[in-house]
Amino acid sequence: MDDLLTRQGNKCKLDLEWDDRGVVPEVVYPDVEFLFRRMNEVTLKSVDAKAGEGILDVGCGRGIDGVEMAKCGAIVIGLEPSIVMIAHANNHIAANGQKLSLVRGVGEHLPFRAKSLDKVVCKGALDHFIDPAKVMSQMAAVLKAEGRAIIAVANFASLGFRLGRMVWWLRKKLGFKDTQRRMPWEVPSDHTCKFDYSFFLCLTNRYFQVEQVTGVSLFFGFPWWGLCLSKCPRGAALAVLNLLDKVASKLPMLSDIVVIKCKPKPEQS
Ligand SMILES: C[S@@+](CC[C@H](N)C(=O)[O-])C[C@H]1O[C@@H](n2cnc3c(N)ncnc32)[C@H](O)[C@@H]1O
């Protein structure tokens, strides 16, 4: 496995020591906190883990979702290439007293028998993969015919990002200097590709039958939005975020995160 990982890493710049420290900004505004919390909640609700189910989490990171699914009695396997994230996951699993298996590997080559798993989860990781299409086909292949995949990814065509780009363009036209910091709608350097609602749906449709598409959170990334919310009383900020989240759930093409629940296409299973 190490040989395979190293070869892939050399060829495609897979970061075998990727660390999520530094991903979350130093100042966490209410919109960021809300977005991450709701993404986790909606994903786990869609998974609906049951006792005895075999669930694979591809790109499991710290194993936070894995631990929650294990608490429901599921038999969870977390797959992760980064040795650093595996160490974080081991700590998190031990701290929570749960049992789940961690496998060091890549989603492009899932080391599991075809049609052997009840569910596959992949949250916030698809845009980190060297070959997302290959991972999708592998996830479909390892699922039982009646199995389900739950995949969540950031939507770079969200309303917040679209409006944010326009405001920034206007700001520049008005002669304001560009800021040095990366804007939220700019693709981070550790992403291998840019996902948006249409691309995500199109890719999913190639390997799966889409059952449910849910949008999570609205307006993240709009300039000064987080700062404005942080100045409001906490309850009021939360009420606004919850309201926008309800709108997002019905309009996933505009939402900040898209969560898809799907089953393998008959020819795939
Ligand atoms: C942003 S993190 C998401 C972690 C976790 N799913 C979560 O929601 O907290 C993306 C993860 O994907 C992992 N990853 C990157 N390339 C991968 C690949 N080819 N196969 C599987 N996982 C990969 C990274 O090491 C990282 O831990």
The ligand as an SDF file (V2000), in Angstrom:
LIG
                    3D

 27 29  0  0  0  0  0  0  0  0999 V2000
  -11.1900   18.1780    3.8750 C   0  0  0  0  0  0  0  0  0  0  0  0
  -10.7350   16.6090    4.4320 S   0  0  0  0  0  0  0  0  0  0  0  0
  -12.3260   15.9320    4.8770 C   0  0  0  0  0  0  0  0  0  0  0  0
  -12.2070   14.9370    5.9950 C   0  0  0  0  0  0  0  0  0  0  0  0
  -13.5180   14.3560    6.5070 C   0  0  0  0  0  0  0  0  0  0  0  0
  -14.2570   13.6520    5.4980 N   0  0  0  0  0  0  0  0  0  0  0  0
  -14.3740   15.4140    7.1490 C   0  0  0  0  0  0  0  0  0  0  0  0
  -15.4640   15.7140    6.6420 O   0  0  0  0  0  0  0  0  0  0  0  0
  -13.9600   15.9530    8.1850 O   0  0  0  0  0  0  0  0  0  0  0  0
  -10.3400   15.6930    2.9660 C   0  0  0  0  0  0  0  0  0  0  0  0
   -9.6390   14.3910    3.2580 C   0  0  0  0  0  0  0  0  0  0  0  0
   -9.4900   13.6390    2.0560 O   0  0  0  0  0  0  0  0  0  0  0  0
   -8.2530   12.9630    2.1310 C   0  0  0  0  0  0  0  0  0  0  0  0
   -7.8340   12.5510    0.7750 N   0  0  0  0  0  0  0  0  0  0  0  0
   -7.1040   13.2620   -0.1260 C   0  0  0  0  0  0  0  0  0  0  0  0
   -6.9320   12.5410   -1.2470 N   0  0  0  0  0  0  0  0  0  0  0  0
   -7.5490   11.3590   -1.0630 C   0  0  0  0  0  0  0  0  0  0  0  0
   -7.7320   10.1920   -1.8530 C   0  0  0  0  0  0  0  0  0  0  0  0
   -7.2440   10.1050   -3.0930 N   0  0  0  0  0  0  0  0  0  0  0  0
   -8.4380    9.1680   -1.3390 N   0  0  0  0  0  0  0  0  0  0  0  0
   -8.9700    9.2430   -0.1050 C   0  0  0  0  0  0  0  0  0  0  0  0
   -8.8340   10.3200    0.6980 N   0  0  0  0  0  0  0  0  0  0  0  0
   -8.1310   11.3670    0.2370 C   0  0  0  0  0  0  0  0  0  0  0  0
   -7.3220   13.9790    2.7860 C   0  0  0  0  0  0  0  0  0  0  0  0
   -6.1650   13.3810    3.3310 O   0  0  0  0  0  0  0  0  0  0  0  0
   -8.2560   14.5930    3.8380 C   0  0  0  0  0  0  0  0  0  0  0  0
   -8.1630   13.9480    5.0820 O   0  0  0  0  0  0  0  0  0  0  0  0
  1  2  1  0
  2  3  1  0
  2 10  1  0
  3  4  1  0
  4  5  1  0
  5  6  1  0
  5  7  1  0
  7  8  2  0
  7  9  1  0
 10 11  1  0
 11 12  1  0
 11 26  1  0
 12 13  1  0
 13 14  1  0
 13 24  1  0
 14 15  1  0
 14 23  1  0
 15 16  2  0
 16 17  1  0
 17 18  1  0
 17 23  2  0
 18 19  1  0
 18 20  2  0
 20 21  1  0
 21 22  2  0
 22 23  1  0
 24 25  1  0
 24 26  1  0
 26 27  1  0
M  CHG  2   2   1   9  -1
M  END
$$$$
